[in-house]
Amino acid sequence: MASPSPWVGARCQFSPACDLLGVCRPDGVLQVFDARLGAVRGEVAPSKHLLAACTCLSWKPSHGGQQQEESPSKKGLKMK
Protein backbone atom coordinates (compact mmCIF):
# COMPACT_ATOMS: atom_id res chain seq x y z
CA MET A 1 0.00 0.00 0.00
CA ALA A 2 1.39 3.41 -0.96
CA SER A 3 2.02 5.94 1.77
CA PRO A 4 -0.38 8.89 1.79
CA SER A 5 0.69 12.03 -0.05
CA PRO A 6 1.93 14.87 2.19
CA TRP A 7 -0.35 17.19 0.19
CA VAL A 8 -3.65 15.52 1.13
CA GLY A 9 -5.30 17.80 3.68
CA ALA A 10 -2.77 20.62 3.24
CA ARG A 11 -3.87 24.14 4.13
CA CYS A 12 -2.73 26.88 1.79
CA GLN A 13 -3.10 30.61 1.25
CA PHE A 14 -1.83 33.15 -1.29
CA SER A 15 0.03 36.23 -0.07
CA PRO A 16 -1.79 39.59 -0.32
CA ALA A 17 0.09 40.36 -3.58
CA CYS A 18 -0.70 36.83 -4.87
CA ASP A 19 2.99 36.31 -5.70
CA LEU A 20 3.60 33.66 -3.02
CA LEU A 21 1.69 30.57 -1.96
CA GLY A 22 2.14 29.29 1.59
CA VAL A 23 1.31 25.66 2.32
CA CYS A 24 1.01 24.02 5.75
CA ARG A 25 1.25 20.31 5.07
CA PRO A 26 -0.35 17.74 7.41
CA ASP A 27 3.16 16.51 8.32
CA GLY A 28 3.81 19.96 9.86
CA VAL A 29 6.11 21.31 7.16
CA LEU A 30 5.53 24.92 6.04
CA GLN A 31 6.54 25.63 2.43
CA VAL A 32 6.44 28.92 0.54
CA PHE A 33 6.27 28.79 -3.26
CA ASP A 34 6.77 31.42 -5.93
CA ALA A 35 3.24 31.43 -7.37
CA ARG A 36 4.36 32.36 -10.87
CA LEU A 37 7.27 29.93 -11.20
CA GLY A 38 6.10 27.16 -8.87
CA ALA A 39 9.56 27.06 -7.27
CA VAL A 40 10.03 26.56 -3.53
CA ARG A 41 11.20 29.84 -1.95
CA GLY A 42 11.49 28.58 1.62
CA GLU A 43 10.68 25.71 3.94
CA VAL A 44 10.38 25.21 7.69
CA ALA A 45 10.22 21.67 9.06
CA PRO A 46 9.13 20.92 12.62
CA SER A 47 11.93 20.20 15.07
CA LYS A 48 11.85 17.70 17.88
CA HIS A 49 12.09 20.54 20.42
CA LEU A 50 8.90 22.22 19.15
CA LEU A 51 5.64 21.35 20.82
CA ALA A 52 3.53 21.87 17.70
CA ALA A 53 3.98 21.86 13.95
CA CYS A 54 2.47 24.29 11.45
CA THR A 55 -1.31 24.01 11.47
CA CYS A 56 -2.41 27.39 10.06
CA LEU A 57 -1.08 30.23 7.92
CA SER A 58 -1.62 33.97 7.77
CA TRP A 59 0.18 36.71 5.82
CA LYS A 60 1.18 40.14 7.08
CA PRO A 61 -0.54 42.71 4.86
CA SER A 62 1.68 45.10 2.95
CA HIS A 63 1.49 48.78 3.89
CA GLY A 64 0.19 51.19 1.28
CA GLY A 65 0.47 48.60 -1.46
CA GLN A 66 4.27 48.68 -1.30
CA GLN A 67 6.20 45.48 -0.80
CA GLN A 68 8.59 45.68 2.14
CA GLU A 69 11.44 43.23 1.80
CA GLU A 70 12.27 41.41 5.01
CA SER A 71 15.34 39.38 5.68
CA PRO A 72 14.89 35.58 5.63
CA SER A 73 15.58 35.46 9.37
CA LYS A 74 12.65 37.82 10.05
CA LYS A 75 10.41 35.68 7.88
CA GLY A 76 11.59 32.59 9.76
CA LEU A 77 12.35 30.78 6.52
CA LYS A 78 15.43 29.06 5.25
CA MET A 79 15.74 30.57 1.80
CA LYS A 80 16.94 28.42 -1.08
PDB file of N, CA, C and O in Angstrom:
ATOM      1  N   MET A   1       0.852  -1.177   0.000  1.00  0.00           N
ATOM      2  CA  MET A   1       0.000   0.000   0.000  1.00  0.00           C
ATOM      3  C   MET A   1       0.893   1.235   0.000  1.00  0.00           C
ATOM      4  O   MET A   1       1.846   1.314   0.776  1.00  0.00           O
ATOM      5  N   ALA A   2       0.594   2.184  -0.854  1.00  0.00           N
ATOM      6  CA  ALA A   2       1.386   3.413  -0.956  1.00  0.00           C
ATOM      7  C   ALA A   2       1.139   4.307   0.248  1.00  0.00           C
ATOM      8  O   ALA A   2       0.033   4.354   0.787  1.00  0.00           O
ATOM      9  N   SER A   3       2.186   5.017   0.661  1.00  0.00           N
ATOM     10  CA  SER A   3       2.021   5.944   1.773  1.00  0.00           C
ATOM     11  C   SER A   3       1.214   7.150   1.301  1.00  0.00           C
ATOM     12  O   SER A   3       1.280   7.519   0.128  1.00  0.00           O
ATOM     13  N   PRO A   4       0.454   7.763   2.205  1.00  0.00           N
ATOM     14  CA  PRO A   4      -0.384   8.894   1.794  1.00  0.00           C
ATOM     15  C   PRO A   4       0.482  10.082   1.370  1.00  0.00           C
ATOM     16  O   PRO A   4       1.576  10.287   1.895  1.00  0.00           O
ATOM     17  N   SER A   5      -0.016  10.840   0.431  1.00  0.00           N
ATOM     18  CA  SER A   5       0.687  12.026  -0.054  1.00  0.00           C
ATOM     19  C   SER A   5       0.737  13.082   1.046  1.00  0.00           C
ATOM     20  O   SER A   5      -0.243  13.253   1.771  1.00  0.00           O
ATOM     21  N   PRO A   6       1.865  13.799   1.190  1.00  0.00           N
ATOM     22  CA  PRO A   6       1.925  14.868   2.193  1.00  0.00           C
ATOM     23  C   PRO A   6       1.036  16.049   1.832  1.00  0.00           C
ATOM     24  O   PRO A   6       0.856  16.950   2.651  1.00  0.00           O
ATOM     25  N   TRP A   7       0.476  16.067   0.629  1.00  0.00           N
ATOM     26  CA  TRP A   7      -0.350  17.191   0.186  1.00  0.00           C
ATOM     27  C   TRP A   7      -1.827  16.992   0.508  1.00  0.00           C
ATOM     28  O   TRP A   7      -2.589  17.958   0.486  1.00  0.00           O
ATOM     29  N   VAL A   8      -2.252  15.762   0.806  1.00  0.00           N
ATOM     30  CA  VAL A   8      -3.652  15.521   1.132  1.00  0.00           C
ATOM     31  C   VAL A   8      -3.956  16.189   2.466  1.00  0.00           C
ATOM     32  O   VAL A   8      -3.323  15.888   3.478  1.00  0.00           O
ATOM     33  N   GLY A   9      -4.919  17.087   2.465  1.00  0.00           N
ATOM     34  CA  GLY A   9      -5.299  17.795   3.682  1.00  0.00           C
ATOM     35  C   GLY A   9      -4.458  19.024   3.972  1.00  0.00           C
ATOM     36  O   GLY A   9      -4.573  19.603   5.052  1.00  0.00           O
ATOM     37  N   ALA A  10      -3.611  19.438   3.031  1.00  0.00           N
ATOM     38  CA  ALA A  10      -2.770  20.623   3.239  1.00  0.00           C
ATOM     39  C   ALA A  10      -3.628  21.881   3.259  1.00  0.00           C
ATOM     40  O   ALA A  10      -4.636  21.979   2.558  1.00  0.00           O
ATOM     41  N   ARG A  11      -3.207  22.837   4.076  1.00  0.00           N
ATOM     42  CA  ARG A  11      -3.873  24.143   4.129  1.00  0.00           C
ATOM     43  C   ARG A  11      -2.971  25.131   3.407  1.00  0.00           C
ATOM     44  O   ARG A  11      -1.759  25.144   3.622  1.00  0.00           O
ATOM     45  N   CYS A  12      -3.561  25.958   2.552  1.00  0.00           N
ATOM     46  CA  CYS A  12      -2.727  26.883   1.789  1.00  0.00           C
ATOM     47  C   CYS A  12      -3.410  28.240   1.675  1.00  0.00           C
ATOM     48  O   CYS A  12      -4.625  28.366   1.826  1.00  0.00           O
ATOM     49  N   GLN A  13      -2.579  29.260   1.401  1.00  0.00           N
ATOM     50  CA  GLN A  13      -3.097  30.606   1.248  1.00  0.00           C
ATOM     51  C   GLN A  13      -2.112  31.424   0.413  1.00  0.00           C
ATOM     52  O   GLN A  13      -0.899  31.324   0.593  1.00  0.00           O
ATOM     53  N   PHE A  14      -2.653  32.238  -0.509  1.00  0.00           N
ATOM     54  CA  PHE A  14      -1.833  33.146  -1.286  1.00  0.00           C
ATOM     55  C   PHE A  14      -1.507  34.378  -0.457  1.00  0.00           C
ATOM     56  O   PHE A  14      -2.289  34.779   0.405  1.00  0.00           O
ATOM     57  N   SER A  15      -0.351  34.978  -0.719  1.00  0.00           N
ATOM     58  CA  SER A  15       0.035  36.229  -0.073  1.00  0.00           C
ATOM     59  C   SER A  15      -0.880  37.343  -0.572  1.00  0.00           C
ATOM     60  O   SER A  15      -1.553  37.172  -1.589  1.00  0.00           O
ATOM     61  N   PRO A  16      -0.920  38.498   0.130  1.00  0.00           N
ATOM     62  CA  PRO A  16      -1.790  39.594  -0.318  1.00  0.00           C
ATOM     63  C   PRO A  16      -1.503  40.040  -1.756  1.00  0.00           C
ATOM     64  O   PRO A  16      -2.429  40.444  -2.460  1.00  0.00           O
ATOM     65  N   ALA A  17      -0.259  39.979  -2.206  1.00  0.00           N
ATOM     66  CA  ALA A  17       0.091  40.361  -3.575  1.00  0.00           C
ATOM     67  C   ALA A  17      -0.082  39.202  -4.557  1.00  0.00           C
ATOM     68  O   ALA A  17       0.163  39.367  -5.752  1.00  0.00           O
ATOM     69  N   CYS A  18      -0.497  38.040  -4.071  1.00  0.00           N
ATOM     70  CA  CYS A  18      -0.698  36.827  -4.875  1.00  0.00           C
ATOM     71  C   CYS A  18       0.568  36.356  -5.578  1.00  0.00           C
ATOM     72  O   CYS A  18       0.485  35.638  -6.574  1.00  0.00           O
ATOM     73  N   ASP A  19       1.747  36.749  -5.076  1.00  0.00           N
ATOM     74  CA  ASP A  19       2.991  36.310  -5.697  1.00  0.00           C
ATOM     75  C   ASP A  19       3.590  35.098  -5.001  1.00  0.00           C
ATOM     76  O   ASP A  19       4.469  34.435  -5.549  1.00  0.00           O
ATOM     77  N   LEU A  20       3.114  34.806  -3.790  1.00  0.00           N
ATOM     78  CA  LEU A  20       3.599  33.664  -3.022  1.00  0.00           C
ATOM     79  C   LEU A  20       2.429  32.798  -2.595  1.00  0.00           C
ATOM     80  O   LEU A  20       1.319  33.290  -2.388  1.00  0.00           O
ATOM     81  N   LEU A  21       2.686  31.512  -2.465  1.00  0.00           N
ATOM     82  CA  LEU A  21       1.690  30.571  -1.958  1.00  0.00           C
ATOM     83  C   LEU A  21       2.310  29.853  -0.768  1.00  0.00           C
ATOM     84  O   LEU A  21       3.332  29.182  -0.906  1.00  0.00           O
ATOM     85  N   GLY A  22       1.690  29.994   0.400  1.00  0.00           N
ATOM     86  CA  GLY A  22       2.143  29.293   1.592  1.00  0.00           C
ATOM     87  C   GLY A  22       1.314  28.044   1.792  1.00  0.00           C
ATOM     88  O   GLY A  22       0.093  28.069   1.643  1.00  0.00           O
ATOM     89  N   VAL A  23       1.982  26.945   2.133  1.00  0.00           N
ATOM     90  CA  VAL A  23       1.305  25.663   2.318  1.00  0.00           C
ATOM     91  C   VAL A  23       1.734  25.055   3.654  1.00  0.00           C
ATOM     92  O   VAL A  23       2.924  24.844   3.892  1.00  0.00           O
ATOM     93  N   CYS A  24       0.763  24.777   4.520  1.00  0.00           N
ATOM     94  CA  CYS A  24       1.006  24.015   5.752  1.00  0.00           C
ATOM     95  C   CYS A  24       0.579  22.586   5.471  1.00  0.00           C
ATOM     96  O   CYS A  24      -0.612  22.293   5.359  1.00  0.00           O
ATOM     97  N   ARG A  25       1.548  21.709   5.361  1.00  0.00           N
ATOM     98  CA  ARG A  25       1.246  20.306   5.074  1.00  0.00           C
ATOM     99  C   ARG A  25       0.837  19.584   6.352  1.00  0.00           C
ATOM    100  O   ARG A  25       1.214  20.010   7.444  1.00  0.00           O
ATOM    101  N   PRO A  26       0.077  18.503   6.237  1.00  0.00           N
ATOM    102  CA  PRO A  26      -0.345  17.742   7.410  1.00  0.00           C
ATOM    103  C   PRO A  26       0.826  17.176   8.218  1.00  0.00           C
ATOM    104  O   PRO A  26       0.677  16.898   9.408  1.00  0.00           O
ATOM    105  N   ASP A  27       1.995  17.003   7.579  1.00  0.00           N
ATOM    106  CA  ASP A  27       3.157  16.508   8.321  1.00  0.00           C
ATOM    107  C   ASP A  27       3.866  17.625   9.089  1.00  0.00           C
ATOM    108  O   ASP A  27       4.921  17.397   9.682  1.00  0.00           O
ATOM    109  N   GLY A  28       3.279  18.856   9.080  1.00  0.00           N
ATOM    110  CA  GLY A  28       3.812  19.958   9.863  1.00  0.00           C
ATOM    111  C   GLY A  28       4.803  20.838   9.140  1.00  0.00           C
ATOM    112  O   GLY A  28       5.259  21.830   9.710  1.00  0.00           O
ATOM    113  N   VAL A  29       5.152  20.521   7.918  1.00  0.00           N
ATOM    114  CA  VAL A  29       6.114  21.315   7.156  1.00  0.00           C
ATOM    115  C   VAL A  29       5.402  22.523   6.545  1.00  0.00           C
ATOM    116  O   VAL A  29       4.327  22.386   5.962  1.00  0.00           O
ATOM    117  N   LEU A  30       6.010  23.709   6.681  1.00  0.00           N
ATOM    118  CA  LEU A  30       5.531  24.925   6.039  1.00  0.00           C
ATOM    119  C   LEU A  30       6.409  25.180   4.827  1.00  0.00           C
ATOM    120  O   LEU A  30       7.631  25.257   4.953  1.00  0.00           O
ATOM    121  N   GLN A  31       5.800  25.313   3.651  1.00  0.00           N
ATOM    122  CA  GLN A  31       6.541  25.626   2.432  1.00  0.00           C
ATOM    123  C   GLN A  31       5.963  26.888   1.813  1.00  0.00           C
ATOM    124  O   GLN A  31       4.752  27.110   1.837  1.00  0.00           O
ATOM    125  N   VAL A  32       6.854  27.723   1.251  1.00  0.00           N
ATOM    126  CA  VAL A  32       6.442  28.924   0.538  1.00  0.00           C
ATOM    127  C   VAL A  32       6.928  28.794  -0.897  1.00  0.00           C
ATOM    128  O   VAL A  32       8.112  28.571  -1.152  1.00  0.00           O
ATOM    129  N   PHE A  33       5.984  28.938  -1.833  1.00  0.00           N
ATOM    130  CA  PHE A  33       6.271  28.789  -3.259  1.00  0.00           C
ATOM    131  C   PHE A  33       6.140  30.122  -3.970  1.00  0.00           C
ATOM    132  O   PHE A  33       5.315  30.955  -3.596  1.00  0.00           O
ATOM    133  N   ASP A  34       6.955  30.323  -4.998  1.00  0.00           N
ATOM    134  CA  ASP A  34       6.769  31.421  -5.932  1.00  0.00           C
ATOM    135  C   ASP A  34       5.563  31.037  -6.780  1.00  0.00           C
ATOM    136  O   ASP A  34       5.609  30.040  -7.501  1.00  0.00           O
ATOM    137  N   ALA A  35       4.485  31.813  -6.705  1.00  0.00           N
ATOM    138  CA  ALA A  35       3.242  31.430  -7.367  1.00  0.00           C
ATOM    139  C   ALA A  35       3.361  31.446  -8.886  1.00  0.00           C
ATOM    140  O   ALA A  35       2.666  30.691  -9.566  1.00  0.00           O
ATOM    141  N   ARG A  36       4.218  32.282  -9.420  1.00  0.00           N
ATOM    142  CA  ARG A  36       4.359  32.363 -10.874  1.00  0.00           C
ATOM    143  C   ARG A  36       5.219  31.222 -11.408  1.00  0.00           C
ATOM    144  O   ARG A  36       4.888  30.612 -12.424  1.00  0.00           O
ATOM    145  N   LEU A  37       6.326  30.935 -10.718  1.00  0.00           N
ATOM    146  CA  LEU A  37       7.269  29.925 -11.199  1.00  0.00           C
ATOM    147  C   LEU A  37       7.012  28.524 -10.648  1.00  0.00           C
ATOM    148  O   LEU A  37       7.429  27.533 -11.246  1.00  0.00           O
ATOM    149  N   GLY A  38       6.326  28.444  -9.509  1.00  0.00           N
ATOM    150  CA  GLY A  38       6.097  27.156  -8.874  1.00  0.00           C
ATOM    151  C   GLY A  38       7.299  26.644  -8.096  1.00  0.00           C
ATOM    152  O   GLY A  38       7.289  25.508  -7.620  1.00  0.00           O
ATOM    153  N   ALA A  39       8.333  27.466  -7.961  1.00  0.00           N
ATOM    154  CA  ALA A  39       9.556  27.058  -7.265  1.00  0.00           C
ATOM    155  C   ALA A  39       9.422  27.283  -5.761  1.00  0.00           C
ATOM    156  O   ALA A  39       8.777  28.236  -5.324  1.00  0.00           O
ATOM    157  N   VAL A  40      10.028  26.410  -4.984  1.00  0.00           N
ATOM    158  CA  VAL A  40      10.034  26.557  -3.530  1.00  0.00           C
ATOM    159  C   VAL A  40      10.937  27.726  -3.170  1.00  0.00           C
ATOM    160  O   VAL A  40      12.099  27.760  -3.575  1.00  0.00           O
ATOM    161  N   ARG A  41      10.409  28.692  -2.406  1.00  0.00           N
ATOM    162  CA  ARG A  41      11.196  29.844  -1.952  1.00  0.00           C
ATOM    163  C   ARG A  41      11.726  29.642  -0.540  1.00  0.00           C
ATOM    164  O   ARG A  41      12.746  30.226  -0.174  1.00  0.00           O
ATOM    165  N   GLY A  42      11.050  28.825   0.253  1.00  0.00           N
ATOM    166  CA  GLY A  42      11.492  28.575   1.617  1.00  0.00           C
ATOM    167  C   GLY A  42      10.726  27.426   2.230  1.00  0.00           C
ATOM    168  O   GLY A  42       9.649  27.057   1.764  1.00  0.00           O
ATOM    169  N   GLU A  43      11.298  26.861   3.288  1.00  0.00           N
ATOM    170  CA  GLU A  43      10.680  25.706   3.943  1.00  0.00           C
ATOM    171  C   GLU A  43      11.077  25.699   5.408  1.00  0.00           C
ATOM    172  O   GLU A  43      12.224  25.982   5.753  1.00  0.00           O
ATOM    173  N   VAL A  44      10.119  25.375   6.267  1.00  0.00           N
ATOM    174  CA  VAL A  44      10.377  25.207   7.693  1.00  0.00           C
ATOM    175  C   VAL A  44       9.801  23.861   8.096  1.00  0.00           C
ATOM    176  O   VAL A  44       8.604  23.618   7.945  1.00  0.00           O
ATOM    177  N   ALA A  45      10.648  22.997   8.603  1.00  0.00           N
ATOM    178  CA  ALA A  45      10.215  21.670   9.057  1.00  0.00           C
ATOM    179  C   ALA A  45      10.165  21.670  10.574  1.00  0.00           C
ATOM    180  O   ALA A  45      10.994  22.316  11.215  1.00  0.00           O
ATOM    181  N   PRO A  46       9.206  20.958  11.164  1.00  0.00           N
ATOM    182  CA  PRO A  46       9.127  20.920  12.623  1.00  0.00           C
ATOM    183  C   PRO A  46      10.358  20.244  13.221  1.00  0.00           C
ATOM    184  O   PRO A  46      10.881  19.274  12.672  1.00  0.00           O
ATOM    185  N   SER A  47      10.801  20.769  14.342  1.00  0.00           N
ATOM    186  CA  SER A  47      11.926  20.196  15.072  1.00  0.00           C
ATOM    187  C   SER A  47      11.415  19.369  16.237  1.00  0.00           C
ATOM    188  O   SER A  47      10.266  19.510  16.656  1.00  0.00           O
ATOM    189  N   LYS A  48      12.253  18.529  16.743  1.00  0.00           N
ATOM    190  CA  LYS A  48      11.845  17.698  17.880  1.00  0.00           C
ATOM    191  C   LYS A  48      11.611  18.538  19.130  1.00  0.00           C
ATOM    192  O   LYS A  48      10.856  18.132  20.014  1.00  0.00           O
ATOM    193  N   HIS A  49      12.255  19.713  19.215  1.00  0.00           N
ATOM    194  CA  HIS A  49      12.093  20.537  20.415  1.00  0.00           C
ATOM    195  C   HIS A  49      10.816  21.378  20.387  1.00  0.00           C
ATOM    196  O   HIS A  49      10.440  21.955  21.407  1.00  0.00           O
ATOM    197  N   LEU A  50      10.142  21.456  19.234  1.00  0.00           N
ATOM    198  CA  LEU A  50       8.901  22.219  19.150  1.00  0.00           C
ATOM    199  C   LEU A  50       7.739  21.384  19.667  1.00  0.00           C
ATOM    200  O   LEU A  50       7.705  20.164  19.503  1.00  0.00           O
ATOM    201  N   LEU A  51       6.804  22.056  20.287  1.00  0.00           N
ATOM    202  CA  LEU A  51       5.640  21.352  20.819  1.00  0.00           C
ATOM    203  C   LEU A  51       4.563  21.130  19.754  1.00  0.00           C
ATOM    204  O   LEU A  51       3.761  20.202  19.863  1.00  0.00           O
ATOM    205  N   ALA A  52       4.549  21.984  18.726  1.00  0.00           N
ATOM    206  CA  ALA A  52       3.526  21.869  17.698  1.00  0.00           C
ATOM    207  C   ALA A  52       4.110  22.204  16.336  1.00  0.00           C
ATOM    208  O   ALA A  52       5.036  23.008  16.226  1.00  0.00           O
ATOM    209  N   ALA A  53       3.576  21.596  15.325  1.00  0.00           N
ATOM    210  CA  ALA A  53       3.981  21.861  13.947  1.00  0.00           C
ATOM    211  C   ALA A  53       3.040  22.905  13.351  1.00  0.00           C
ATOM    212  O   ALA A  53       2.078  23.320  13.998  1.00  0.00           O
ATOM    213  N   CYS A  54       3.313  23.317  12.147  1.00  0.00           N
ATOM    214  CA  CYS A  54       2.473  24.292  11.451  1.00  0.00           C
ATOM    215  C   CYS A  54       1.078  23.717  11.229  1.00  0.00           C
ATOM    216  O   CYS A  54       0.925  22.633  10.666  1.00  0.00           O
ATOM    217  N   THR A  55       0.065  24.455  11.677  1.00  0.00           N
ATOM    218  CA  THR A  55      -1.310  24.014  11.468  1.00  0.00           C
ATOM    219  C   THR A  55      -2.170  25.085  10.806  1.00  0.00           C
ATOM    220  O   THR A  55      -3.289  24.798  10.382  1.00  0.00           O
ATOM    221  N   CYS A  56      -1.664  26.316  10.710  1.00  0.00           N
ATOM    222  CA  CYS A  56      -2.413  27.387  10.059  1.00  0.00           C
ATOM    223  C   CYS A  56      -1.430  28.397   9.472  1.00  0.00           C
ATOM    224  O   CYS A  56      -0.237  28.361   9.772  1.00  0.00           O
ATOM    225  N   LEU A  57      -1.936  29.290   8.639  1.00  0.00           N
ATOM    226  CA  LEU A  57      -1.080  30.226   7.924  1.00  0.00           C
ATOM    227  C   LEU A  57      -1.802  31.549   7.757  1.00  0.00           C
ATOM    228  O   LEU A  57      -2.988  31.585   7.431  1.00  0.00           O
ATOM    229  N   SER A  58      -1.076  32.641   7.984  1.00  0.00           N
ATOM    230  CA  SER A  58      -1.615  33.972   7.772  1.00  0.00           C
ATOM    231  C   SER A  58      -0.493  34.861   7.256  1.00  0.00           C
ATOM    232  O   SER A  58       0.660  34.689   7.650  1.00  0.00           O
ATOM    233  N   TRP A  59      -0.810  35.798   6.388  1.00  0.00           N
ATOM    234  CA  TRP A  59       0.178  36.714   5.825  1.00  0.00           C
ATOM    235  C   TRP A  59       0.053  38.079   6.463  1.00  0.00           C
ATOM    236  O   TRP A  59      -1.045  38.507   6.817  1.00  0.00           O
ATOM    237  N   LYS A  60       1.160  38.756   6.611  1.00  0.00           N
ATOM    238  CA  LYS A  60       1.184  40.135   7.082  1.00  0.00           C
ATOM    239  C   LYS A  60       0.840  41.018   5.893  1.00  0.00           C
ATOM    240  O   LYS A  60       1.509  40.940   4.863  1.00  0.00           O
ATOM    241  N   PRO A  61      -0.190  41.859   6.008  1.00  0.00           N
ATOM    242  CA  PRO A  61      -0.543  42.706   4.863  1.00  0.00           C
ATOM    243  C   PRO A  61       0.541  43.740   4.581  1.00  0.00           C
ATOM    244  O   PRO A  61       1.202  44.230   5.496  1.00  0.00           O
ATOM    245  N   SER A  62       0.713  44.064   3.305  1.00  0.00           N
ATOM    246  CA  SER A  62       1.680  45.105   2.945  1.00  0.00           C
ATOM    247  C   SER A  62       1.085  46.463   3.298  1.00  0.00           C
ATOM    248  O   SER A  62      -0.135  46.609   3.377  1.00  0.00           O
ATOM    249  N   HIS A  63       1.933  47.440   3.505  1.00  0.00           N
ATOM    250  CA  HIS A  63       1.490  48.781   3.894  1.00  0.00           C
ATOM    251  C   HIS A  63       1.463  49.686   2.674  1.00  0.00           C
ATOM    252  O   HIS A  63       2.482  49.853   2.003  1.00  0.00           O
ATOM    253  N   GLY A  64       0.323  50.264   2.382  1.00  0.00           N
ATOM    254  CA  GLY A  64       0.188  51.195   1.279  1.00  0.00           C
ATOM    255  C   GLY A  64       0.423  50.575  -0.085  1.00  0.00           C
ATOM    256  O   GLY A  64       0.739  51.285  -1.040  1.00  0.00           O
ATOM    257  N   GLY A  65       0.275  49.268  -0.194  1.00  0.00           N
ATOM    258  CA  GLY A  65       0.467  48.605  -1.464  1.00  0.00           C
ATOM    259  C   GLY A  65       1.926  48.425  -1.856  1.00  0.00           C
ATOM    260  O   GLY A  65       2.211  47.923  -2.943  1.00  0.00           O
ATOM    261  N   GLN A  66       2.856  48.826  -0.990  1.00  0.00           N
ATOM    262  CA  GLN A  66       4.273  48.678  -1.297  1.00  0.00           C
ATOM    263  C   GLN A  66       4.803  47.435  -0.624  1.00  0.00           C
ATOM    264  O   GLN A  66       4.508  47.175   0.543  1.00  0.00           O
ATOM    265  N   GLN A  67       5.580  46.672  -1.352  1.00  0.00           N
ATOM    266  CA  GLN A  67       6.205  45.480  -0.797  1.00  0.00           C
ATOM    267  C   GLN A  67       7.385  45.897   0.058  1.00  0.00           C
ATOM    268  O   GLN A  67       8.243  46.651  -0.402  1.00  0.00           O
ATOM    269  N   GLN A  68       7.446  45.428   1.275  1.00  0.00           N
ATOM    270  CA  GLN A  68       8.585  45.676   2.136  1.00  0.00           C
ATOM    271  C   GLN A  68       9.372  44.394   2.238  1.00  0.00           C
ATOM    272  O   GLN A  68       8.864  43.383   2.723  1.00  0.00           O
ATOM    273  N   GLU A  69      10.609  44.427   1.785  1.00  0.00           N
ATOM    274  CA  GLU A  69      11.445  43.226   1.795  1.00  0.00           C
ATOM    275  C   GLU A  69      11.956  42.980   3.205  1.00  0.00           C
ATOM    276  O   GLU A  69      12.538  43.874   3.820  1.00  0.00           O
ATOM    277  N   GLU A  70      11.748  41.802   3.710  1.00  0.00           N
ATOM    278  CA  GLU A  70      12.269  41.408   5.010  1.00  0.00           C
ATOM    279  C   GLU A  70      13.372  40.405   4.806  1.00  0.00           C
ATOM    280  O   GLU A  70      13.407  39.686   3.807  1.00  0.00           O
ATOM    281  N   SER A  71      14.273  40.365   5.764  1.00  0.00           N
ATOM    282  CA  SER A  71      15.345  39.382   5.685  1.00  0.00           C
ATOM    283  C   SER A  71      14.770  37.995   5.938  1.00  0.00           C
ATOM    284  O   SER A  71      13.749  37.873   6.614  1.00  0.00           O
ATOM    285  N   PRO A  72      15.401  36.938   5.410  1.00  0.00           N
ATOM    286  CA  PRO A  72      14.892  35.583   5.630  1.00  0.00           C
ATOM    287  C   PRO A  72      14.777  35.233   7.117  1.00  0.00           C
ATOM    288  O   PRO A  72      13.891  34.473   7.508  1.00  0.00           O
ATOM    289  N   SER A  73      15.667  35.784   7.941  1.00  0.00           N
ATOM    290  CA  SER A  73      15.583  35.463   9.367  1.00  0.00           C
ATOM    291  C   SER A  73      14.323  36.050   9.990  1.00  0.00           C
ATOM    292  O   SER A  73      13.740  35.435  10.882  1.00  0.00           O
ATOM    293  N   LYS A  74      13.884  37.239   9.535  1.00  0.00           N
ATOM    294  CA  LYS A  74      12.650  37.820  10.051  1.00  0.00           C
ATOM    295  C   LYS A  74      11.439  37.038   9.584  1.00  0.00           C
ATOM    296  O   LYS A  74      10.445  36.945  10.305  1.00  0.00           O
ATOM    297  N   LYS A  75      11.508  36.475   8.387  1.00  0.00           N
ATOM    298  CA  LYS A  75      10.411  35.676   7.883  1.00  0.00           C
ATOM    299  C   LYS A  75      10.401  34.292   8.537  1.00  0.00           C
ATOM    300  O   LYS A  75       9.390  33.592   8.493  1.00  0.00           O
ATOM    301  N   GLY A  76      11.520  33.898   9.141  1.00  0.00           N
ATOM    302  CA  GLY A  76      11.592  32.590   9.765  1.00  0.00           C
ATOM    303  C   GLY A  76      11.755  31.460   8.762  1.00  0.00           C
ATOM    304  O   GLY A  76      11.467  30.305   9.073  1.00  0.00           O
ATOM    305  N   LEU A  77      12.220  31.790   7.552  1.00  0.00           N
ATOM    306  CA  LEU A  77      12.354  30.782   6.518  1.00  0.00           C
ATOM    307  C   LEU A  77      13.809  30.574   6.155  1.00  0.00           C
ATOM    308  O   LEU A  77      14.614  31.504   6.192  1.00  0.00           O
ATOM    309  N   LYS A  78      14.129  29.363   5.809  1.00  0.00           N
ATOM    310  CA  LYS A  78      15.435  29.057   5.247  1.00  0.00           C
ATOM    311  C   LYS A  78      15.299  29.225   3.750  1.00  0.00           C
ATOM    312  O   LYS A  78      14.660  28.409   3.086  1.00  0.00           O
ATOM    313  N   MET A  79      15.893  30.271   3.217  1.00  0.00           N
ATOM    314  CA  MET A  79      15.736  30.572   1.798  1.00  0.00           C
ATOM    315  C   MET A  79      16.652  29.697   0.966  1.00  0.00           C
ATOM    316  O   MET A  79      17.787  29.427   1.357  1.00  0.00           O
ATOM    317  N   LYS A  80      16.165  29.256  -0.171  1.00  0.00           N
ATOM    318  CA  LYS A  80      16.944  28.420  -1.083  1.00  0.00           C
ATOM    319  C   LYS A  80      17.502  29.259  -2.201  1.00  0.00           C
ATOM    320  O   LYS A  80      18.190  28.739  -3.078  1.00  0.00           O
TER     321      LYS A  80
END
